[in-house]
Amino acid sequence: MELIKKAIYSLRSGKIVLVYDSDDREGETDMVVASEKITFEHIKTMRKDGGGLICTAVHPKICTSIGIPFMVDILLEASKRYPLLKELYPSDIPYDEKSSFSITINHRKTFTGITDRDRAFTIRKFADLCKEKRFNDFGREFRSPGHVILLRAAEGLVRNRRGHTEMTVALAELANMTPITTICEMMGEDGYAMDKSEARRYAEKHNLVFLSGEDIINYYLERKR
């Protein structure tokens, strides 16, 4: 419980938290920051020290309010015109049943959208829009495709799916923040996901909180019955 409280404090303070899912899922550690606190320095750290895919995880209620779908649903709908897309359906994911990937966006005031500053700007503006519940402004402020990958968390969050998408959004919800997080997998020098012990050492070196998925799931389910 004390560790969760430290993680909540870190999120509120704009610090990165490390979250390891589990040995029997992806076996990966993600860097996590509350999207409403994102800066270009966070993106730079994720890009250089994380090395995985930088994505923004979004609470399902927000996605529903805006109308943001799962990418697999878009592909299935488009497959009526482009049959190849149906063949690409990700029905063989070894660790999960459904991908949380959604659309990609850039804020309309960015240039290429890929720089650390552009991505941070897009994410921060998206979090601001959601915090202010200006859902009808989404299309006016953002364009797609872009360089910020949105992930749609499952309904019920960790009650129904236990990926980094759901766990980190649940953590932001526990912190009473806008339930949107920006995450990035930590990669190892051997070309695989960073070993858990190495990720833990990174956390210790940089004075960051290191959590397991189980820590978040148990704490969330106890308080959201």
N, C-alpha and C positions, 0 to 999 in steps of 0.2 A: 504493500500500500504506500509506503514511504517513497518508493521508487516512482510509482505512478504520479504522486504529488509533485515530485521533482520534475518529471517530464512535462506535466501540465504547466508548472511555473516556467520551464524553459520555453515552451511554445508561446506562452503569453509574453515572454521577454524577447521573442524573435530569434531564439537560438535553435540550432539544429538538434534533433533527437534521432538516435539510431534505433531501428526496430527490426528484429530478427523474427521471421514468421514461424517456422518450425522445421525440425529435422525431416518430417514426413510430408512436407509440402514443397515449396521451391528451395528451401534451405538457403535463403538469401537475406542479407541485411540491407535495409533501405535507409537512406538519409531522408529525414522528414522535416519540413518547416511549415508553419501555418501560413497559408497563402496571403492572408491579409497583412502579414509582416514581411513578405518577400522583398529582397533587395537584389541588385545585380551581383553583390558579393556572394549571396547564397547560391545563385546560379553558377558562378565561377567555381566555387568550392565543390558543388555537385559534379560539375563537368570535369574538374581536374582530379579530385580525390574520390569521387564516386565512380564515374566513368560509364554508368549504365544509361538507361533512357530516362530523361527528365519528363515527368508527367504531372498533371494536376488532377487530383481525385476530388470528386464532387458528390455531395449528399444526394440521394435519389429524389428527395422532395424538391430540391432546387432544380434538378434536371427535369422533373415533371413540370414544374412551374414555368420553366423557359421553353421546354419542348425539345430537350437534347436527348437523342436516341442512342442506343447501342449501335456500334458500327456494323455488327453482324446483321442487325435488322435492316439497316440501310442497304447492305449488300444483297440480302434476300429480296428486298423490294426491287432493287435495280436489276436483279437476275432475270426478271421477266423480259427485259430488253437485252441484257447481256448474260446469256446462259452460263458462260464461264464462271461468273461470280458464285453461282450456286455450288460449283465443284470445289470452290475454295473454302467452304464453310468449315470452321475450326472445331470439328466434332471429335478430334483425336488429341486434345490437349492432355498431356500425361498427368497433370497435377490438378486439373479443374474441369468443370463442366461447361462454363461459358466465359468468354473473354469480356473484360470490363471496358475494353477500348471503345471510345466514342469518336466524335469529330475532332478536327484540329483547327485552331484559330490563331489569328493575329489581331491585335488592336489596329484599328484603321489609321491611327497616328504613328504607327511604326513604319520603318523603311523596309528592310528585308524581313525583319521579324526574328532572325536567328541569333543576333548578338545577345550577349548576356543582359545588356540593358534593355533591349527590345523584348526579350522573353519575360524579364522581371516586370516590365511595364504592362505587358499584356495580362500577366497573371494577377498583378495588383489591381488593375482596373476591373478585371473580371470579378475578383473577390469583393471589391467596392460595390460593384453593381448588384451583386447577390446580397451583400450585407444591407444595402439600402432598398432591396426588393424592387429594383427597377427592371423587372424581368422583360418588359415590353421594349426596352432599349437595346436588347442584346444584338439584334441585327443591325441597328444603326451604329453601334460602337465597334463591332467586330466583323471580320471577314473570314471566310473559310474556302480552301484549305489554308493552314497556317503552320506555325512552328511550335505552338503549345498544344500538346496532346492532352485532351480531356479524357478522364476515366469516369464512368458512371458506376457508383457504388450500388450494390445490390439492395433491394428493399429489406428492411430489418437489419441492415449492416451485418455485424458479426453473428447474428442469430442464424443467418442463412448462407453466408459466405465468409471465409476467413482468410482473405487475401490482404495484401498491404493496403489496397484501396479502401476496404471496409475498416480495417483496424485503425488506420491513421485518421480517417474521417470520424470514427468513433472517439478517438483521442481528442480531436478538436472539439467535438460536441461536449465531451466531459469537461473541457477547459472553458466552456461557455463562449467559444469563439465561432466565427462564421465557419461552418463545417466543410471547409475546402482546404486541402493540403497539397503541397508540392513535394514529390518524392523522386528518389533516384536510387537504383540498385548500386551497391558497391561491388566493383569488379577487382579480382586479384591479378597479380602479375603473371600468373600461370595461364591466363586466358579463360578462367572459370570464375564463378561467383566467389567473392572474397570469403575465406574461411571465417567461421564465427569467432574463433579465438583472435584472429587478426583484427576483425572489426571491433572486437571488445577492447583490444589494445589501442586502436585508433581513438576510441571513445575516451579511454583513460588519458591518453596523451593530450587530447584537445578539450578535456574536461566536459565531455558530453554525456548525457544520460543514455544508457543502453538498456533497451527493453526487449522482452520476448513477446511474441504474439499472445501467449497464454496470459501474461501479466495484464494486457489490455482487455482481452476477452473476458476474463473472470471479473475484473473490476467493473467493466461496462455492464455485464449481465446482472451483477449484484445491484447496481443502481438504476437500471432501466427495466425492471420487471414489469 
